[in-house]
């Protein structure tokens, strides 16, 4: 895409400076080519990082993966239980409100209105019982607690993997076990 730039002496100098800076940056004589690589090709582990520590970290990695799996599955389980309690309760409440409207409607005869009135009472009682059970069992709180635990264990696992790959904390084991 081309833009029309009015020709002036100032615009010409700006263009020359711009092209000169591009040439300097891409030139082989620039300072970028003179940078020496100071990194070694292989990481050297510290002396305090022993094979026994590495094996301990590996066993902790397996343990953390199991704990993450258990808490994730528990969170899913309690979420499903919460849905199984509250979904019928919501549906029953919706049907109860429709039946309540029909019990006061003039479109149905008197006996049907009475039947709808009794049905509304029964459905409201069942709905209240389901909601009370769901509140007492606190499935939603258990879902959140297990989900939070899984997230915390996942953070520890990530930190452990970094320490296994490139150890830099000599007292990492003590800190790790304190956080576990």
Buried (B, 14 or more C-beta within 10 A) or exposed (E): EEEEEEEEEEEEEEEEEEEEEEEEEEEEEEEEEEEEEEEEEEEEEEEEBEEEBEEBBEEBBEBBEEBBEBBBEBBEBBBEBBBEBBEBBEEBBEBBEEBBEBBEEEEBEEEEBEBBBEBBBEBBEBBEEBBEEBEEBEBBEBBBBBBEBBEBBBEBBEBBEEBBEEBEBEEBBEEBEEEE
